[in-house]
Amino acid sequence: MTTVRKQVRFYEPVLVQGNGTRSEIKGDFWKRVRERADTLSPNNRECRYNSVSYFGEARLGVHPAIDYVYFGRLRPRADHPDSYRPGKGWIGPLKPAQVGDLISEPTYVVPIRSRNIIAVMRPTSGATRIQAIEAWLNHIFDMIQTPDHFELRPFIDEQILERLLGASGATKLNVKIAPGTEVPSDLPGEVGRAIESASEDTTDEMSLEMTWSFGHRTGSQGWRSALLNTAQAIARGSWAEKAVVSMQVEDDDGFHVEQHNLFEDRVSFPASFEVPEGREPSEESVLTGIQGAIEEFRRRQL
């Protein structure tokens, strides 16, 4: 047996209206997701994001018996890897179970009961971008071509979020965007427009990294506020790969500068599960690991 350790991250859905206003979703959103997915044919449960196909399906685990959404990144046949058997070496192209089958790289999306929060974990190597799951949600609700859309907002450490929202300004902002990421068109101010404009020239192979800094100067209050507004918008979204902000915070001794990596401050808990040698992880082991992370989340956050 091999013990695998993965991070489970937590998100909640919000409705983004055409004017950029974000509002919490009332009622059991993930029950609606499961019911909607069940009404669709398998073909209609597929969507494309950045030229990659994804598939979602509502499932019920056997043990533990919990509802979840299986979300798979579908790899085209040309991308199928070769197999290798220890002692014999290369065997040949990895063959699907049946002719025409695609390889699916899974991500588990587990709703937390009584809340619209979800726990998200990919049990294998790599990670599925949360934007792909957002695209699938908007696809199944026919919202791809509408001005309104769903967005998954990450949980951030509440103390850090309060300090970010209560800061008087920011003196430095570093943002990194993964290749092929769609940047929102409603980012505030000139800094937000600069990020959006620069991202239009990126490709599926190149990432984008931008830094704004006053250096050793304090900068004007207007520009400090502009940097802070952009940092707050990034914290509320899920599209940036990295965001480090130096923000001005006031306390009893006056103003001082704190630096925070907004993504490291996002709430996550580890999950461990056992995988037999040479086998893929079972549904039971993955869900049990995620359930443990959810229990820890409940103890600390709810």
C-alpha positions as CSV (number, residue, x, y, z in Angstrom):
1,M,0.0,0.0,0.0
2,T,1.1,3.6,-0.8
3,T,-0.2,6.5,1.3
4,V,-1.1,9.4,-0.9
5,R,-1.5,12.9,0.6
6,K,-3.5,15.6,-1.2
7,Q,-4.8,19.1,-0.4
8,V,-8.6,19.5,-0.3
9,R,-9.7,23.1,-1.1
10,F,-13.0,24.7,-0.4
11,Y,-15.2,26.9,-2.5
12,E,-18.7,28.4,-2.5
13,P,-20.8,29.4,-5.6
14,V,-21.8,33.0,-6.3
15,L,-23.9,34.5,-9.1
16,V,-22.0,37.1,-11.1
17,Q,-24.4,39.4,-12.9
18,G,-23.7,41.2,-16.1
19,N,-22.8,44.4,-14.2
20,G,-20.2,42.6,-12.2
21,T,-22.3,42.4,-9.0
22,R,-21.7,39.2,-7.0
23,S,-24.4,37.7,-4.8
24,E,-24.6,34.6,-2.7
25,I,-26.9,31.8,-4.0
26,K,-29.8,30.9,-1.8
27,G,-31.1,27.3,-1.3
28,D,-29.3,24.0,-1.9
29,F,-27.4,24.9,-5.0
30,W,-25.6,21.5,-5.3
31,K,-28.8,19.6,-5.1
32,R,-29.9,21.7,-8.1
33,V,-26.6,20.8,-9.8
34,R,-27.1,17.0,-9.2
35,E,-30.7,17.1,-10.4
36,R,-29.8,19.1,-13.5
37,A,-26.9,16.8,-14.4
38,D,-29.2,13.8,-14.0
39,T,-31.6,15.2,-16.6
40,L,-28.9,15.6,-19.3
41,S,-27.7,13.0,-21.7
42,P,-24.0,11.9,-21.3
43,N,-23.1,14.0,-24.4
44,N,-24.8,17.1,-22.9
45,R,-22.8,16.6,-19.7
46,E,-19.6,17.3,-21.6
47,C,-18.2,20.8,-22.2
48,R,-15.0,22.3,-23.5
49,Y,-12.7,24.7,-21.7
50,N,-9.5,26.0,-23.3
51,S,-9.8,23.4,-26.1
52,V,-10.0,20.5,-23.5
53,S,-13.1,18.4,-23.0
54,Y,-14.5,17.8,-19.5
55,F,-17.3,15.5,-18.3
56,G,-19.3,15.8,-15.1
57,E,-21.7,13.3,-13.5
58,A,-23.6,13.2,-10.2
59,R,-22.7,10.1,-8.2
60,L,-23.5,8.5,-4.8
61,G,-20.6,6.9,-3.0
62,V,-21.2,3.5,-1.6
63,H,-19.0,3.8,1.5
64,P,-19.1,6.5,2.7
65,A,-22.5,7.1,1.3
66,I,-22.2,10.7,0.3
67,D,-23.3,12.6,-2.8
68,Y,-20.6,14.0,-5.0
69,V,-19.9,15.2,-8.6
70,Y,-17.3,13.3,-10.6
71,F,-15.5,15.7,-12.8
72,G,-13.2,14.2,-15.5
73,R,-10.6,15.8,-17.8
74,L,-10.9,13.8,-21.0
75,R,-7.6,13.1,-22.7
76,P,-7.9,12.6,-26.5
77,R,-6.7,9.3,-28.0
78,A,-3.6,11.0,-29.5
79,D,-2.6,12.0,-25.9
80,H,-2.9,8.4,-24.4
81,P,0.4,7.5,-22.7
82,D,2.4,4.3,-23.3
83,S,2.4,1.5,-20.7
84,Y,5.3,0.1,-18.9
85,R,5.6,-3.2,-17.0
86,P,8.5,-3.5,-14.5
87,G,11.0,-6.1,-15.7
88,K,9.7,-6.1,-19.3
89,G,9.8,-2.4,-20.1
90,W,7.7,-0.7,-22.8
91,I,4.5,-2.6,-23.6
92,G,2.8,-0.2,-26.1
93,P,0.1,2.4,-26.2
94,L,-2.1,2.4,-23.1
95,K,-5.4,0.7,-24.2
96,P,-8.7,1.9,-22.9
97,A,-11.2,-0.6,-21.6
98,Q,-13.1,-0.6,-24.9
99,V,-12.3,0.7,-28.3
100,G,-13.2,4.4,-28.5
101,D,-12.9,5.0,-24.7
102,L,-11.0,8.1,-23.5
103,I,-8.8,8.4,-20.4
104,S,-10.5,10.5,-17.7
105,E,-8.4,12.3,-15.1
106,P,-10.8,12.7,-12.1
107,T,-11.6,15.5,-9.8
108,Y,-14.0,14.9,-6.9
109,V,-16.4,17.7,-6.0
110,V,-18.1,16.9,-2.6
111,P,-20.8,19.3,-1.3
112,I,-20.9,20.0,2.5
113,R,-24.3,19.3,3.8
114,S,-26.4,22.3,5.1
115,R,-24.1,24.7,3.2
116,N,-23.4,25.5,-0.5
117,I,-19.7,25.0,0.1
118,I,-17.8,22.2,-1.8
119,A,-14.6,20.3,-1.1
120,V,-12.5,19.8,-4.2
121,M,-9.7,17.3,-4.6
122,R,-8.0,15.6,-7.5
123,P,-6.6,12.2,-6.3
124,T,-4.1,11.8,-9.1
125,S,-1.1,14.0,-10.0
126,G,-1.7,17.6,-11.2
127,A,-4.7,19.6,-10.7
128,T,-7.8,20.6,-12.6
129,R,-8.4,24.3,-12.8
130,I,-11.4,25.5,-10.9
131,Q,-12.3,27.6,-13.9
132,A,-13.0,24.4,-15.8
133,I,-15.5,23.3,-13.2
134,E,-17.1,26.8,-13.4
135,A,-17.3,26.4,-17.1
136,W,-19.1,23.0,-16.7
137,L,-21.6,24.5,-14.2
138,N,-22.5,27.3,-16.6
139,H,-22.7,24.8,-19.4
140,I,-25.2,22.5,-17.8
141,F,-27.4,25.5,-16.7
142,D,-27.2,27.0,-20.3
143,M,-25.5,30.2,-19.0
144,I,-22.4,30.2,-21.3
145,Q,-23.9,32.9,-23.6
146,T,-25.7,34.9,-21.0
147,P,-24.5,38.0,-19.2
148,D,-24.9,36.2,-15.8
149,H,-22.7,33.3,-14.8
150,F,-21.7,31.2,-11.8
151,E,-18.3,31.5,-10.2
152,L,-16.7,29.4,-7.5
153,R,-15.3,31.7,-4.8
154,P,-12.4,30.2,-2.7
155,F,-12.4,30.3,1.0
156,I,-9.7,32.5,2.4
157,D,-8.5,32.7,6.0
158,E,-11.0,35.0,7.6
159,Q,-8.5,37.0,9.6
160,I,-6.4,37.7,6.4
161,L,-9.5,38.6,4.5
162,E,-10.6,41.0,7.1
163,R,-7.2,42.7,7.1
164,L,-7.3,42.9,3.3
165,L,-10.7,44.4,3.3
166,G,-9.8,46.8,6.1
167,A,-6.4,47.9,4.7
168,S,-5.9,51.5,3.7
169,G,-4.0,50.7,0.5
170,A,-1.4,48.4,-1.1
171,T,2.2,49.3,-2.0
172,K,3.0,46.2,-4.2
173,L,1.0,43.6,-6.1
174,N,2.4,40.6,-7.9
175,V,0.0,38.5,-10.0
176,K,0.7,35.3,-12.0
177,I,-1.8,33.9,-14.5
178,A,-1.6,30.3,-15.8
179,P,-1.5,29.7,-19.6
180,G,-4.9,29.9,-21.3
181,T,-6.7,31.4,-18.3
182,E,-9.7,33.6,-19.0
183,V,-9.4,36.8,-17.0
184,P,-12.7,38.4,-15.9
185,S,-13.6,41.6,-17.8
186,D,-14.9,43.4,-14.7
187,L,-11.6,43.9,-12.8
188,P,-11.6,47.4,-11.2
189,G,-9.6,50.4,-12.4
190,E,-6.6,50.8,-14.6
191,V,-4.7,48.0,-12.9
192,G,-7.5,45.6,-13.6
193,R,-7.7,46.7,-17.2
194,A,-4.0,46.3,-17.7
195,I,-4.2,42.7,-16.4
196,E,-7.1,41.9,-18.8
197,S,-5.4,43.6,-21.7
198,A,-2.0,41.8,-21.1
199,S,-3.7,38.4,-20.8
200,E,-5.3,38.7,-24.2
201,D,-1.8,38.1,-25.8
202,T,-1.0,34.9,-23.8
203,T,-1.3,31.4,-25.3
204,D,-2.0,28.0,-23.9
205,E,1.8,27.6,-23.5
206,M,2.8,30.8,-21.7
207,S,1.9,32.1,-18.3
208,L,1.7,35.9,-17.5
209,E,3.3,37.5,-14.5
210,M,2.9,41.2,-13.7
211,T,4.2,43.3,-10.8
212,W,3.2,46.8,-9.6
213,S,5.4,48.4,-7.0
214,F,6.2,51.9,-5.6
215,G,9.7,50.6,-4.6
216,H,11.0,52.6,-1.7
217,R,8.4,55.3,-2.2
218,T,5.0,55.4,-0.5
219,G,3.0,56.3,-3.7
220,S,-0.1,58.4,-3.9
221,Q,-3.2,57.4,-2.0
222,G,-5.1,57.0,-5.3
223,W,-2.7,54.4,-6.7
224,R,-2.4,52.6,-3.3
225,S,-6.2,52.3,-3.3
226,A,-6.2,51.1,-6.9
227,L,-3.7,48.3,-6.1
228,L,-5.8,47.3,-3.1
229,N,-9.0,47.2,-5.1
230,T,-7.4,44.9,-7.6
231,A,-6.0,42.7,-4.9
232,Q,-9.4,42.4,-3.3
233,A,-11.0,41.5,-6.6
234,I,-8.4,38.8,-7.1
235,A,-9.0,37.4,-3.6
236,R,-12.7,37.0,-4.4
237,G,-12.0,35.1,-7.6
238,S,-10.3,31.9,-8.6
239,W,-8.6,32.8,-11.9
240,A,-5.2,33.8,-10.8
241,E,-2.4,31.3,-10.1
242,K,-0.5,33.5,-7.7
243,A,-1.2,36.8,-6.0
244,V,1.1,38.4,-3.5
245,V,0.1,41.8,-2.0
246,S,1.9,44.2,0.3
247,M,-0.9,46.1,2.1
248,Q,-0.9,49.0,4.5
249,V,-2.6,48.1,7.8
250,E,-3.3,50.4,10.7
251,D,-3.0,49.3,14.3
252,D,-2.3,51.0,17.7
253,D,1.2,51.9,16.7
254,G,0.2,53.5,13.4
255,F,0.6,52.1,9.8
256,H,2.7,49.2,8.8
257,V,3.1,47.0,5.7
258,E,2.1,43.3,5.7
259,Q,2.8,41.0,2.8
260,H,0.5,38.1,2.1
261,N,0.2,35.4,-0.5
262,L,-3.5,35.3,-1.0
263,F,-3.5,31.8,-2.4
264,E,-1.4,30.3,0.5
265,D,-4.0,32.0,2.8
266,R,-6.8,30.1,1.1
267,V,-8.4,27.5,3.4
268,S,-7.3,23.9,2.6
269,F,-6.8,20.7,4.6
270,P,-4.8,17.6,3.8
271,A,-6.4,14.3,2.9
272,S,-4.7,10.9,3.1
273,F,-5.8,7.7,1.5
274,E,-4.2,4.3,0.7
275,V,-3.6,3.1,-2.8
276,P,-2.6,-0.6,-3.6
277,E,0.6,-0.9,-5.4
278,G,0.1,-0.6,-9.2
279,R,-3.6,0.2,-8.8
280,E,-5.7,3.4,-9.1
281,P,-7.2,4.8,-5.9
282,S,-10.7,3.5,-5.1
283,E,-13.8,5.7,-4.7
284,E,-14.0,4.6,-1.1
285,S,-10.5,5.6,-0.2
286,V,-10.7,9.0,-1.9
287,L,-14.1,9.9,-0.4
288,T,-13.0,8.8,3.1
289,G,-9.9,11.1,2.8
290,I,-12.1,14.0,1.6
291,Q,-14.6,13.3,4.4
292,G,-11.8,13.7,7.0
293,A,-10.7,17.0,5.5
294,I,-14.4,18.2,5.6
295,E,-14.7,17.3,9.3
296,E,-11.5,19.3,10.0
297,F,-13.0,22.2,8.0
298,R,-16.2,22.1,10.0
299,R,-14.3,22.1,13.3
300,R,-12.3,25.2,12.3
301,Q,-14.5,27.2,10.0
302,L,-18.2,26.5,10.6
